[in-house]
Amino acid sequence: MAVIIIERAKIADFFGTFVESGYVVIEGERIARVGAGAAPEIPGASRIEGQGLLLTPALINAHAHLYSTLVRGMPLRGFSPKSFGQILEQLWWKLDRALDLDAVYLSAFVGGLAHLKRGVSVVFDHHASPAAISGSLFQIKRALSEVGLRADLCYEVTDRGGQRERDLGIAENVAFAKEGVVLGRFSAHFGLHASFTLSDETLEKCRTQAEPLGLGFHSHLAEGKEDPLDALQKYGMRTAERLDLFGILRENSILAHGVQLSQAELELLAERKPTVAHNPRSNMNNAVGTAQVEKMVVRGIPVALGTDGFGCDVLGELLAARLLAHHALGDPTAFNDAVAKRILAQNYTLAEKAFSVPFGKVCPGYAADLVLWDYVPPTPLDAGNILSHLLFANISEGLRPLYVLVAGQIRLAEGKVQGVDEAAIAARAKQKALEIWSKL
């Protein structure tokens, strides 16, 4: 079993661990020992010099769309949306249909690299490529395996492309859950797009396929006004109420956004306890509104944090969530550290459920998913202010990792991704992006 020692580091997590100068011993995929002072001598162990820098658990992205990676800089011809639905029609539904399996692989590879370089070790990805459905999740798995990330994957089932595409999406979720899961590395949810693009027949088919596999669902929920309006007009009920009829609101489900929810729906979510993934910067960008995060947390609804298709900066997303709450509520004390840490804790809980190992603390027995940040604090740092340090260092100094370990493996060292020809991947991605853009 490989042993790695990180020594002379400032060790902290968001939940109370703090060692001013100490060491972490990693055996295999887990943390074995944590202590203050000099590291023990262990024959054959690899050693990382902490240089007095800050060592923390790696971050988790609870809702991502890696397929959006190659859209950066894309010319938006005829793009003049007046609603969220038109944003989907004029951009994202054109993009996902332009993807082939090679584009799926390259999007995941480039997006995975970006996540790693931001200190993220786990991505819960929600994928769509309607012209290349079969095998798409396996292409994402291949790419992220080469990057070295852990991931939970699903394919978004929808009716918008017709019955054949719907059935292929269902089959891809089932195939990956049966053949693509790797203990501790890759897990699965059953993907759905959103209530307003799913018929009752389709939702029932998805439930029938997901339940024998023990899969939770990963779906969008009431992101824009289109979702509740569709549910009310067609079915006479709100979005969450409709999804609940088909067993979607279960504890192992992830429901992204939750912006357009009534108080009755919040009560229903509090009873069923699926995780709501908050994506504040995407919500602001799409002008869909502000999720009622404080009310969700007070009601005991599990809330996690995702980036949607808006990059991979989880720390930046957390600060955006705080600033948005201040602005929307007119309260500069909203979304305080207790709320922020509760949301971070739910991200780690999702990872623990997906990979059967505890995440989020620098303690023996926990996952050896760790980040040594290239950060020398200009002011005192302790257990009580670590969150403030990381959030504001990120915006003022562009916080970056020096080392990232995933499942006890060094995947980033001295700021460089290990075992990857980044230049070659970037060249391939650039060519593929031009190819995709030409189709739109």
C-alpha positions as CSV (number, residue, x, y, z in Angstrom):
1,M,0.0,0.0,0.0
2,A,1.4,3.4,-1.0
3,V,2.1,5.8,1.8
4,I,2.4,9.6,1.3
5,I,3.3,12.0,4.0
6,I,2.4,15.7,3.8
7,E,4.6,17.5,6.3
8,R,5.1,21.0,7.7
9,A,1.6,22.2,6.6
10,K,-1.1,24.3,8.2
11,I,-3.9,21.8,8.5
12,A,-7.6,22.7,8.6
13,D,-11.1,21.8,7.5
14,F,-14.4,23.7,7.7
15,F,-15.7,21.7,10.7
16,G,-13.2,22.3,13.5
17,T,-9.9,20.7,12.6
18,F,-6.9,23.0,12.9
19,V,-3.2,22.3,13.3
20,E,-0.9,25.3,13.1
21,S,2.0,23.1,11.8
22,G,1.7,19.4,11.3
23,Y,1.6,16.4,9.1
24,V,-0.9,14.0,7.4
25,V,0.0,10.4,6.7
26,I,-2.0,8.8,3.8
27,E,-2.2,5.1,3.4
28,G,-3.9,4.0,0.2
29,E,-7.0,6.0,-0.4
30,R,-7.5,7.3,3.1
31,I,-6.0,9.5,5.8
32,A,-4.2,7.3,8.3
33,R,-2.7,9.8,10.8
34,V,-2.8,13.5,11.5
35,G,-0.6,15.2,14.0
36,A,1.2,18.3,15.1
37,G,4.9,18.9,14.8
38,A,7.4,16.8,12.9
39,A,6.2,13.9,10.7
40,P,7.1,10.3,11.6
41,E,9.8,8.5,9.7
42,I,8.1,5.8,7.6
43,P,10.4,3.7,5.3
44,G,9.4,3.9,1.7
45,A,6.9,6.7,2.1
46,S,6.7,9.5,-0.4
47,R,6.9,13.0,1.1
48,I,5.3,16.3,0.2
49,E,6.8,19.5,1.7
50,G,4.0,21.6,2.9
51,Q,6.1,24.8,3.2
52,G,3.8,26.1,5.9
53,L,0.9,26.3,3.3
54,L,-2.7,25.5,4.0
55,L,-3.9,21.9,3.6
56,T,-7.7,21.3,3.4
57,P,-10.1,18.7,2.1
58,A,-10.8,18.9,-1.6
59,L,-14.0,20.5,-2.8
60,I,-17.1,18.9,-4.3
61,N,-19.3,20.1,-7.2
62,A,-22.8,18.9,-6.6
63,H,-24.2,19.9,-10.1
64,A,-22.2,20.4,-13.3
65,H,-22.6,20.3,-17.0
66,L,-19.2,19.3,-18.4
67,Y,-20.6,19.2,-21.9
68,S,-20.7,23.0,-21.8
69,T,-16.9,23.3,-21.6
70,L,-16.4,23.9,-25.4
71,V,-18.8,26.8,-25.5
72,R,-16.3,29.4,-24.2
73,G,-15.9,32.2,-26.7
74,M,-18.5,30.8,-29.1
75,P,-20.1,33.4,-31.3
76,L,-23.8,33.6,-30.5
77,R,-25.5,34.3,-33.8
78,G,-29.1,35.3,-33.5
79,F,-29.0,35.0,-29.8
80,S,-31.6,37.4,-28.4
81,P,-33.5,35.5,-25.7
82,K,-36.3,37.1,-23.8
83,S,-36.8,34.3,-21.3
84,F,-35.1,31.3,-19.8
85,G,-36.9,29.0,-22.2
86,Q,-35.4,30.9,-25.1
87,I,-31.9,30.7,-23.7
88,L,-32.3,26.9,-23.8
89,E,-33.7,26.9,-27.3
90,Q,-31.2,29.4,-28.8
91,L,-28.1,28.1,-27.0
92,W,-28.0,25.0,-24.9
93,W,-30.3,22.8,-26.9
94,K,-28.4,23.7,-30.1
95,L,-25.1,23.0,-28.4
96,D,-25.9,19.6,-26.9
97,R,-27.3,18.4,-30.3
98,A,-24.0,19.4,-32.0
99,L,-22.0,17.1,-29.8
100,D,-20.6,13.8,-31.0
101,L,-18.8,11.2,-28.7
102,D,-15.4,12.8,-29.4
103,A,-16.8,16.2,-28.3
104,V,-18.3,14.5,-25.2
105,Y,-14.9,13.1,-24.3
106,L,-13.0,16.3,-24.9
107,S,-15.5,18.5,-23.1
108,A,-15.2,16.2,-20.0
109,F,-11.4,16.1,-20.2
110,V,-11.0,19.9,-20.4
111,G,-13.7,20.5,-17.8
112,G,-12.2,17.8,-15.6
113,L,-8.8,19.5,-15.8
114,A,-10.3,22.8,-14.9
115,H,-12.0,21.3,-11.8
116,L,-8.8,19.7,-10.6
117,K,-7.0,23.0,-10.9
118,R,-9.6,24.6,-8.7
119,G,-9.2,22.0,-6.0
120,V,-12.3,19.9,-6.9
121,S,-12.0,16.1,-6.6
122,V,-15.6,15.1,-7.1
123,V,-18.0,16.1,-9.9
124,F,-21.7,15.3,-10.0
125,D,-22.2,15.7,-13.7
126,H,-25.5,16.0,-15.6
127,H,-25.0,15.2,-19.3
128,A,-26.9,15.7,-22.6
129,S,-25.8,14.9,-26.1
130,P,-29.0,13.9,-28.0
131,A,-27.1,13.1,-31.3
132,A,-24.7,10.9,-29.4
133,I,-26.4,9.3,-26.5
134,S,-25.3,5.7,-26.4
135,G,-21.9,5.4,-24.8
136,S,-21.7,9.1,-23.8
137,L,-21.4,8.5,-20.1
138,F,-18.6,6.0,-20.7
139,Q,-16.8,8.7,-22.7
140,I,-17.1,11.0,-19.7
141,K,-15.9,8.3,-17.4
142,R,-12.9,7.6,-19.7
143,A,-11.9,11.3,-19.7
144,L,-12.3,11.8,-16.0
145,S,-10.4,8.6,-15.3
146,E,-7.4,10.0,-17.2
147,V,-7.7,13.3,-15.3
148,G,-8.0,11.4,-12.0
149,L,-11.3,12.7,-10.7
150,R,-14.1,10.9,-9.0
151,A,-17.5,11.5,-10.6
152,D,-21.2,10.7,-10.3
153,L,-22.7,10.6,-13.8
154,C,-26.2,10.6,-15.4
155,Y,-27.8,11.2,-18.8
156,E,-30.7,13.7,-18.9
157,V,-33.8,11.9,-20.2
158,T,-36.2,14.2,-22.0
159,D,-39.1,14.0,-24.5
160,R,-38.0,17.0,-26.6
161,G,-36.2,14.8,-29.1
162,G,-38.9,12.2,-29.5
163,Q,-39.5,8.6,-28.3
164,R,-36.3,7.1,-29.7
165,E,-34.0,9.6,-28.1
166,R,-35.9,9.3,-24.8
167,D,-35.5,5.5,-24.8
168,L,-31.8,5.8,-25.6
169,G,-31.4,8.2,-22.7
170,I,-33.1,5.8,-20.4
171,A,-31.0,2.9,-21.7
172,E,-27.8,4.9,-21.2
173,N,-28.6,5.6,-17.5
174,V,-29.3,1.9,-17.0
175,A,-26.2,0.7,-18.8
176,F,-23.9,3.0,-16.9
177,A,-25.4,2.1,-13.5
178,K,-24.9,-1.6,-14.4
179,E,-21.5,-1.4,-16.1
180,G,-19.9,1.9,-15.4
181,V,-19.9,2.2,-11.7
182,V,-16.5,1.7,-10.0
183,L,-16.5,1.5,-6.2
184,G,-15.0,4.6,-4.8
185,R,-14.4,6.2,-8.2
186,F,-17.6,6.4,-10.3
187,S,-21.2,6.3,-9.2
188,A,-24.5,6.9,-10.9
189,H,-27.8,8.8,-10.7
190,F,-30.7,8.5,-13.1
191,G,-30.8,11.7,-15.1
192,L,-33.9,13.7,-16.0
193,H,-34.0,17.1,-17.7
194,A,-37.0,18.8,-16.1
195,S,-40.7,18.3,-15.5
196,F,-41.7,20.6,-18.4
197,T,-40.0,18.4,-21.0
198,L,-41.1,15.1,-19.5
199,S,-44.5,13.4,-19.9
200,D,-46.2,11.3,-17.3
201,E,-45.5,8.2,-19.5
202,T,-41.7,9.1,-19.5
203,L,-41.6,9.7,-15.8
204,E,-43.2,6.4,-15.1
205,K,-40.8,4.6,-17.4
206,C,-37.9,6.3,-15.6
207,R,-39.2,5.3,-12.2
208,T,-39.6,1.7,-13.4
209,Q,-36.0,1.5,-14.6
210,A,-34.4,3.4,-11.7
211,E,-36.0,1.7,-8.7
212,P,-34.7,-1.8,-9.2
213,L,-31.2,-0.3,-9.4
214,G,-31.6,1.7,-6.3
215,L,-30.8,4.9,-8.2
216,G,-31.8,8.4,-7.0
217,F,-32.6,11.0,-9.7
218,H,-30.6,14.0,-10.8
219,S,-32.9,16.5,-12.3
220,H,-33.5,20.2,-12.8
221,L,-36.3,21.5,-10.6
222,A,-38.2,24.8,-11.1
223,E,-35.2,26.6,-12.5
224,G,-37.3,29.1,-14.6
225,K,-40.9,30.0,-14.7
226,E,-41.5,27.5,-17.6
227,D,-41.4,24.6,-15.2
228,P,-44.2,25.6,-12.7
229,L,-46.3,27.1,-15.5
230,D,-46.2,23.9,-17.5
231,A,-47.0,21.8,-14.4
232,L,-49.9,24.0,-13.5
233,Q,-51.4,24.3,-17.0
234,K,-51.1,20.7,-17.9
235,Y,-51.4,18.8,-14.6
236,G,-53.0,21.3,-12.2
237,M,-50.2,21.1,-9.7
238,R,-46.8,22.6,-8.9
239,T,-43.6,21.1,-10.2
240,A,-42.3,19.4,-7.1
241,E,-45.8,18.0,-6.4
242,R,-45.9,16.5,-9.9
243,L,-42.4,15.0,-9.6
244,D,-43.3,13.6,-6.2
245,L,-46.1,11.5,-7.8
246,F,-43.4,9.5,-9.6
247,G,-41.0,9.1,-6.6
248,I,-38.5,11.7,-7.8
249,L,-38.4,13.5,-4.4
250,R,-36.4,10.9,-2.6
251,E,-33.4,11.2,-0.2
252,N,-30.9,10.0,-2.7
253,S,-32.0,12.5,-5.4
254,I,-30.4,15.7,-6.5
255,L,-32.7,18.5,-7.7
256,A,-30.8,21.4,-9.2
257,H,-31.9,25.1,-8.7
258,G,-35.3,25.1,-7.0
259,V,-35.8,28.7,-7.8
260,Q,-39.5,28.9,-8.6
261,L,-40.9,27.0,-5.6
262,S,-44.0,27.7,-3.5
263,Q,-44.0,27.5,0.3
264,A,-46.1,24.3,0.0
265,E,-43.4,22.8,-2.2
266,L,-40.7,23.7,0.3
267,E,-42.7,21.9,3.0
268,L,-42.9,18.9,0.7
269,L,-39.1,19.0,0.1
270,A,-38.6,19.2,3.8
271,E,-40.6,16.1,4.3
272,R,-39.0,14.1,1.5
273,K,-35.4,15.4,1.9
274,P,-33.9,15.2,-1.6
275,T,-30.8,17.5,-2.0
276,V,-31.4,20.8,-3.7
277,A,-28.3,21.9,-5.6
278,H,-28.0,25.7,-5.4
279,N,-26.3,27.3,-8.5
280,P,-26.3,31.1,-7.8
281,R,-24.2,32.4,-10.6
282,S,-26.0,30.5,-13.3
283,N,-29.3,31.7,-11.9
284,M,-28.1,35.3,-12.0
285,N,-26.8,34.8,-15.5
286,N,-30.1,33.4,-16.8
287,A,-32.2,35.9,-14.8
288,V,-34.4,33.2,-13.4
289,G,-34.6,34.5,-9.8
290,T,-33.1,33.7,-6.4
291,A,-33.5,30.3,-4.7
292,Q,-34.9,30.6,-1.1
293,V,-31.8,29.0,0.4
294,E,-32.3,30.4,3.9
295,K,-35.9,29.1,4.1
296,M,-34.7,25.8,2.8
297,V,-32.0,25.5,5.4
298,V,-34.3,26.5,8.2
299,R,-36.8,23.9,7.1
300,G,-34.2,21.2,7.2
301,I,-34.0,20.7,3.4
302,P,-30.6,19.5,2.4
303,V,-28.9,22.1,0.2
304,A,-25.7,21.6,-1.7
305,L,-23.7,23.8,-4.0
306,G,-23.1,23.4,-7.7
307,T,-21.8,25.4,-10.6
308,D,-24.2,24.3,-13.3
309,G,-22.6,25.1,-16.7
310,F,-21.0,28.2,-15.2
311,G,-17.4,26.9,-14.7
312,C,-15.8,25.0,-11.9
313,D,-15.0,27.5,-9.2
314,V,-16.8,26.1,-6.1
315,L,-15.3,28.6,-3.7
316,G,-16.3,31.5,-6.0
317,E,-19.8,30.0,-6.2
318,L,-20.1,29.9,-2.4
319,L,-19.2,33.6,-2.2
320,A,-21.6,34.4,-5.0
321,A,-24.3,32.6,-3.0
322,R,-23.6,34.8,0.0
323,L,-23.6,38.0,-2.0
324,L,-26.8,37.1,-3.8
325,A,-28.5,36.4,-0.5
326,H,-27.4,39.8,0.8
327,H,-28.7,41.5,-2.3
328,A,-32.0,39.6,-2.6
329,L,-32.9,39.8,1.1
330,G,-31.5,43.2,1.7
331,D,-29.7,41.7,4.7
332,P,-25.9,41.9,5.0
333,T,-26.0,39.1,7.6
334,A,-27.8,36.6,5.4
335,F,-26.1,33.3,4.4
336,N,-23.6,33.5,7.3
337,D,-20.8,31.0,8.0
338,A,-23.1,28.6,9.7
339,V,-25.3,28.4,6.5
340,A,-22.3,28.2,4.3
341,K,-20.7,25.4,6.2
342,R,-24.0,23.5,6.4
343,I,-24.1,23.6,2.6
344,L,-20.5,22.5,2.2
345,A,-21.3,19.7,4.6
346,Q,-24.1,18.5,2.3
347,N,-21.7,18.4,-0.7
348,Y,-19.4,16.1,1.3
349,T,-22.4,14.0,2.4
350,L,-23.4,13.5,-1.2
351,A,-19.8,12.3,-2.0
352,E,-19.9,10.0,1.0
353,K,-23.1,8.4,-0.1
354,A,-21.8,8.1,-3.7
355,F,-18.4,6.6,-2.9
356,S,-18.9,4.9,0.5
357,V,-16.1,6.8,2.3
358,P,-16.4,9.9,4.5
359,F,-15.3,13.2,3.0
360,G,-14.7,16.7,4.2
361,K,-12.4,16.4,7.3
362,V,-8.7,16.0,7.7
363,C,-9.1,13.1,10.1
364,P,-8.1,9.5,10.2
365,G,-10.4,7.3,8.1
366,Y,-11.5,10.1,5.8
367,A,-11.0,10.2,2.1
368,A,-7.5,11.3,1.1
369,D,-8.9,14.0,-1.2
370,L,-6.8,16.9,-0.2
371,V,-5.6,20.3,-1.5
372,L,-2.4,22.1,-0.5
373,W,-3.2,25.7,-1.4
374,D,-0.6,28.0,-2.9
375,Y,-1.6,30.6,-0.3
376,V,0.3,32.4,2.5
377,P,-2.2,34.2,4.6
378,P,-1.4,37.9,5.2
379,T,-3.4,37.9,8.4
380,P,-3.8,35.3,11.2
381,L,-5.6,32.1,10.2
382,D,-7.4,29.8,12.6
383,A,-10.2,27.4,12.9
384,G,-12.8,30.1,13.1
385,N,-11.8,32.1,10.0
386,I,-10.7,29.6,7.4
387,L,-13.8,30.0,5.3
388,S,-13.3,33.8,5.2
389,H,-9.7,33.4,4.2
390,L,-10.4,31.0,1.3
391,L,-13.4,33.0,0.0
392,F,-11.6,36.3,-0.1
393,A,-8.2,35.0,-1.1
394,N,-10.0,33.5,-4.1
395,I,-11.4,36.8,-5.3
396,S,-8.4,39.0,-4.4
397,E,-5.5,36.7,-5.3
398,G,-6.9,34.0,-7.6
399,L,-6.5,31.1,-5.1
400,R,-5.0,28.0,-6.8
401,P,-3.8,24.6,-5.5
402,L,-0.1,23.6,-5.4
403,Y,-1.0,20.0,-4.9
404,V,-4.3,18.0,-5.2
405,L,-4.7,14.4,-4.1
406,V,-7.7,12.3,-5.1
407,A,-8.2,9.0,-3.4
408,G,-4.6,9.1,-2.2
409,Q,-3.1,9.7,-5.6
410,I,-1.2,12.9,-6.4
411,R,-3.0,14.3,-9.4
412,L,-1.6,17.9,-9.3
413,A,1.9,18.6,-8.2
414,E,3.6,22.0,-8.2
415,G,0.6,23.3,-10.1
416,K,0.9,20.7,-12.9
417,V,-1.5,17.9,-13.7
418,Q,0.3,14.6,-13.6
419,G,0.4,12.2,-16.5
420,V,-1.5,14.4,-18.9
421,D,-0.3,16.2,-22.1
422,E,-2.4,19.3,-21.6
423,A,-1.2,21.0,-24.7
424,A,-2.3,18.1,-26.9
425,I,-5.7,18.0,-25.3
426,A,-6.1,21.7,-25.6
427,A,-5.2,21.5,-29.4
428,R,-7.8,18.8,-29.9
429,A,-10.4,20.6,-27.9
430,K,-9.8,23.8,-29.9
431,Q,-10.3,22.0,-33.2
432,K,-13.4,20.3,-32.0
433,A,-14.8,23.6,-30.7
434,L,-14.5,25.1,-34.2
435,E,-16.2,22.1,-35.6
436,I,-19.1,22.4,-33.2
437,W,-19.5,26.1,-33.6
438,S,-19.7,25.7,-37.4
439,K,-22.9,23.6,-36.9
440,L,-24.7,26.3,-34.9
